[in-house]
Amino acid sequence: MPKRSADRTSQSDGTTSSRAHNADTPTDPAVGDANGGERARRTATGDDTPTPPPKKGSKKRTSVRDRKRTEHEIVSAVGAVLARDGFRGIGVNALAREAGVDKVLIYRYFGGLEQAIEAYAREVEFWPTADELAGYDDAVASAPIIDQLITYLRNLARALQRRPTTLEVLAWEVSERNDLTRQLDTARRAVTAEFFERFVTLNADDPRSRAIRDPFDLVALGVIAAVLRGHRADQDGSPGVGITPVDGDWSSLDAAIEIAVRGILTQGSIEPNPQG
């Protein structure tokens, strides 16, 4: 039989109590004596406040962070696959391989391939926001309309040059038109509509506004084509066109944009610069 000893401790009322322990069995340092450790802490610090229990929900917060990270990896993979393989090369399996995740997570987090592409289309990594197209300058809303439209087109060109993956995706769109490409186009049009609503002085119901929207969209397509052509020239050394931005020189494209915008406003019977 192992020897047992009794510790006698004084109580506040003058009585004593005994606590038996096994003298031959050492305390497990990994577990310790929780109550004794807590008493020792209070004695050493003079603090009689119990140590609070671990906070609940830490695993849930970690899980949320993991999900957000996985969703971002999947959305980024959409752009990578589209840029490399085009719209015919993208599918749930290809997307899962690119993102390094189980394809089940694509369905769980997004609902399917089309929804994942929709999420990519809304990402600033793919397309600039209305604020970026305004140069992050609220004063654009009070500028002459010619400056508002020129600001949009010039900032669009520069924003696209900063997004080489987007330019690759746009190149595939030229040769492949399907429901997936239309999703990206819808997202782009939503940004343009927001810009007009927030920064262009013409009311959307104004007949002049409707008169300039179609030609404006055509000019925007021309700007996209010019930047795309410049991107291709950088990639394969092919010659660009006269207005393609080269080595950071935007002067030719900027001049072409101004000429086009003035023509649009004249067609819509709008004074380009009423304050001038």
DRENMI-691821 format. One record per residue (C-alpha): z, x, y; residue number from 0; residue in three letters; chain. Coordinates in steps of 0.25 Angstrom, whole numbers. Each point is the difference from the previous one (the first is absolute). Layout:
BEGIN
    pz    px    py seq type mol
     Z     X     Y NUM  Ala   A
...
This chain:
BEGIN
    pz    px    py seq type mol
     0     0     0   0  Met   A
    -3     6    14   1  Pro   A
    11     1     9   2  Lys   A
     2   -10    11   3  Arg   A
     7     2    13   4  Ser   A
     4   -10    10   5  Ala   A
    -2     2    15   6  Asp   A
    11    -7     8   7  Arg   A
    -4    -4    14   8  Thr   A
     9    -6    11   9  Ser   A
    -3   -14     5  10  Gln   A
     2    -5    14  11  Ser   A
    11    -9    -5  12  Asp   A
     8    12    -6  13  Gly   A
    -4    -3   -14  14  Thr   A
    -8     9    -9  15  Thr   A
   -11    -2   -10  16  Ser   A
    -6     8   -10  17  Ser   A
   -15     3    -3  18  Arg   A
    -3     6   -14  19  Ala   A
   -12     9    -2  20  His   A
    -5     9   -11  21  Asn   A
     4    14     4  22  Ala   A
   -10     6   -11  23  Asp   A
   -12    -7     5  24  Thr   A
    -6     6    13  25  Pro   A
    -6    -9    10  26  Thr   A
   -15    -1     0  27  Asp   A
    -5     6    13  28  Pro   A
   -13    -8     0  29  Ala   A
     9   -13     0  30  Val   A
    13     4     5  31  Gly   A
    12    -9     3  32  Asp   A
    -6    -9    10  33  Ala   A
    13    -6     5  34  Asn   A
     7    14     1  35  Gly   A
   -12     5     7  36  Gly   A
     0   -11    10  37  Glu   A
    15     2     2  38  Arg   A
    -2    15     2  39  Ala   A
   -10    -3    10  40  Arg   A
     9    -9     8  41  Arg   A
    12    10    -1  42  Thr   A
    -9    12     5  43  Ala   A
    -6    -7    12  44  Thr   A
    11   -10     3  45  Gly   A
   -10   -11    -1  46  Asp   A
     4   -12    -8  47  Asp   A
   -13    -7     1  48  Thr   A
    -7    -2   -13  49  Pro   A
   -13     7    -2  50  Thr   A
   -11   -11     1  51  Pro   A
    -8    -3   -12  52  Pro   A
   -15     5     0  53  Pro   A
    -9    -9     8  54  Lys   A
    -8   -10    -7  55  Lys   A
   -15    -1     1  56  Gly   A
    -4    14     0  57  Ser   A
    -8    -1   -12  58  Lys   A
    -7   -12     6  59  Lys   A
    -3     8    13  60  Arg   A
    -6    11    -8  61  Thr   A
    -8    -9    -8  62  Ser   A
    -6    -6    13  63  Val   A
    -3    14     5  64  Arg   A
    -7     3   -13  65  Asp   A
    -8   -13     1  66  Arg   A
    -5     3    14  67  Lys   A
    -4    14    -4  68  Arg   A
    -8    -5   -12  69  Thr   A
    -7   -10     8  70  Glu   A
    -4    10    10  71  His   A
    -5     9   -11  72  Glu   A
    -8   -12    -6  73  Ile   A
    -6    -3    14  74  Val   A
    -3    14     3  75  Ser   A
    -7     1   -14  76  Ala   A
    -9   -12     4  77  Val   A
    -6     9    11  78  Gly   A
    -1    12    -8  79  Ala   A
    -8    -7   -11  80  Val   A
    -9    -8     9  81  Leu   A
    -3    13     8  82  Ala   A
    -4     7   -13  83  Arg   A
    -6   -10    -9  84  Asp   A
    -4   -12     8  85  Gly   A
     3   -15    -2  86  Phe   A
    -6     0   -14  87  Arg   A
     9    11    -4  88  Gly   A
    13    -6     4  89  Ile   A
     8    -9   -10  90  Gly   A
    15    -1    -4  91  Val   A
    -1    11   -10  92  Asn   A
    -6    10     9  93  Ala   A
     9    -4    11  94  Leu   A
    12     2    -9  95  Ala   A
    -5    14    -5  96  Arg   A
    -2     4    15  97  Glu   A
    14    -5     4  98  Ala   A
     7     6   -13  99  Gly   A
     6   -14    -3 100  Val   A
     0   -10   -11 101  Asp   A
   -11   -11     3 102  Lys   A
    11   -10    -2 103  Val   A
     6     4    14 104  Leu   A
   -13    -3     7 105  Ile   A
     1   -15    -5 106  Tyr   A
    15     0     2 107  Arg   A
     0     5    14 108  Tyr   A
   -14    -5     5 109  Phe   A
    -5   -11    -9 110  Gly   A
   -12     7    -4 111  Gly   A
   -12     9     5 112  Leu   A
    -5    -8    11 113  Glu   A
    14    -2     6 114  Gln   A
     2    15    -1 115  Ala   A
   -13     2     8 116  Ile   A
     4   -10    10 117  Glu   A
    13     8     2 118  Ala   A
    -8    13     2 119  Tyr   A
    -9    -7    10 120  Ala   A
    12    -4     9 121  Arg   A
     5    15     0 122  Glu   A
    -1     8    12 123  Val   A
    -5    11    -9 124  Glu   A
   -12    -8    -2 125  Phe   A
    -3    -7    13 126  Trp   A
     6     2    14 127  Pro   A
     9   -10     6 128  Thr   A
    -3    -8    13 129  Ala   A
    10     9     7 130  Asp   A
    -7    13    -4 131  Glu   A
   -14    -6     4 132  Leu   A
     7    -3    14 133  Ala   A
     5    14     1 134  Gly   A
    14    -5    -1 135  Tyr   A
    -1    -4    14 136  Asp   A
     3   -14     4 137  Asp   A
    -6     2    14 138  Ala   A
   -14    -2    -7 139  Val   A
     3   -15     0 140  Ala   A
    -1     0    15 141  Ser   A
   -12    10     1 142  Ala   A
   -14    -5     3 143  Pro   A
    -7    -6   -12 144  Ile   A
   -10    12    -1 145  Ile   A
    11    10    -1 146  Asp   A
     7    -9   -11 147  Gln   A
   -12     0    -9 148  Leu   A
    -4    15     3 149  Ile   A
    15     3    -4 150  Thr   A
    -1    -7   -13 151  Tyr   A
   -13     6    -4 152  Leu   A
     4    14     4 153  Arg   A
    13     0    -7 154  Asn   A
    -6    -6   -12 155  Leu   A
    -9    12    -1 156  Ala   A
    11    10     1 157  Arg   A
     9    -8    -9 158  Ala   A
   -10     0   -11 159  Leu   A
    -3    15     1 160  Gln   A
    15     1    -3 161  Arg   A
    -2    -8   -13 162  Arg   A
    -9     8    -9 163  Pro   A
     4    -9   -12 164  Thr   A
    -4   -13     8 165  Thr   A
   -14     6     3 166  Leu   A
    -2     3   -15 167  Glu   A
     4   -15    -3 168  Val   A
   -10    -4    11 169  Leu   A
   -11     8    -5 170  Ala   A
     2    -7   -14 171  Trp   A
     0   -14     7 172  Glu   A
   -15     3     5 173  Val   A
    -5    -1   -14 174  Ser   A
    10    -9    -7 175  Glu   A
     3   -14     6 176  Arg   A
    10    -8    -8 177  Asn   A
    13    -8     1 178  Asp   A
     7    13     1 179  Leu   A
    -8     5    12 180  Thr   A
     2   -13     6 181  Arg   A
    15     1     0 182  Gln   A
    -1    13     8 183  Leu   A
   -10    -6    10 184  Asp   A
    10   -12     2 185  Thr   A
    11     9     3 186  Ala   A
    -8     8    10 187  Arg   A
    -4   -13     7 188  Arg   A
    14    -4     1 189  Ala   A
     3    12     8 190  Val   A
   -11    -2     9 191  Thr   A
     4   -14     2 192  Ala   A
    14     4     4 193  Glu   A
    -5    10    10 194  Phe   A
    -8   -10     7 195  Phe   A
    11   -10     0 196  Glu   A
    10    11     6 197  Arg   A
    -8     9     8 198  Phe   A
   -13    -7     4 199  Val   A
     1    -9    13 200  Thr   A
   -10   -10    -5 201  Leu   A
     6   -12    -7 202  Asn   A
    -5    -2   -14 203  Ala   A
    -5   -14     4 204  Asp   A
    -8     5    11 205  Asp   A
   -15    -2    -3 206  Pro   A
    -2    14     6 207  Arg   A
     9     6   -10 208  Ser   A
    -7    -6   -12 209  Arg   A
   -13     5     7 210  Ala   A
     4    15    -1 211  Ile   A
     7     0   -13 212  Arg   A
   -12     1    -9 213  Asp   A
    -7    11     8 214  Pro   A
    14     7     1 215  Phe   A
     2     0   -15 216  Asp   A
   -14     6    -1 217  Leu   A
     3    11     9 218  Val   A
    13     3    -7 219  Ala   A
    -8     1   -13 220  Leu   A
    -9    10     7 221  Gly   A
    12     8     4 222  Val   A
     5     0   -14 223  Ile   A
   -13     5    -5 224  Ala   A
    -1    11    10 225  Ala   A
    14     5    -4 226  Val   A
    -4    -2   -15 227  Leu   A
   -12     8     2 228  Arg   A
     7    11     7 229  Gly   A
    10     0   -12 230  His   A
   -11     2   -10 231  Arg   A
    -6    11     8 232  Ala   A
    13     7     0 233  Asp   A
     1    -2   -15 234  Gln   A
   -14     4    -5 235  Asp   A
    -6     7    12 236  Gly   A
   -10   -10     3 237  Ser   A
    -5    -2    14 238  Pro   A
     6   -11     9 239  Gly   A
    -6    -9    10 240  Val   A
     1     3    15 241  Gly   A
    12    -9     3 242  Ile   A
     8     5   -13 243  Thr   A
    13     7     5 244  Pro   A
    -1    15    -3 245  Val   A
    12    10     1 246  Asp   A
     8    -9     8 247  Gly   A
   -11    -3    10 248  Asp   A
     0   -15     2 249  Trp   A
    -8    -1    13 250  Ser   A
   -13    -5    -6 251  Ser   A
     7   -11    -8 252  Leu   A
     9    -4    12 253  Asp   A
   -12    -1     9 254  Ala   A
    -8    -8   -10 255  Ala   A
    12    -9    -2 256  Ile   A
     1    -3    15 257  Glu   A
   -15    -3     1 258  Ile   A
     1   -10   -12 259  Ala   A
    13    -7     6 260  Val   A
    -7    -2    14 261  Arg   A
   -12    -6    -8 262  Gly   A
     9    -9    -7 263  Ile   A
     7    -5    12 264  Leu   A
   -13    -2     7 265  Thr   A
    -5    -9   -11 266  Gln   A
    13    -8     1 267  Gly   A
    -2    -2    15 268  Ser   A
    13     8     2 269  Ile   A
     3     9    12 270  Glu   A
     3    13    -7 271  Pro   A
     9     6    11 272  Asn   A
     4   -11     9 273  Pro   A
    11     9     7 274  Gln   A
   -10    11     2 275  Gly   A
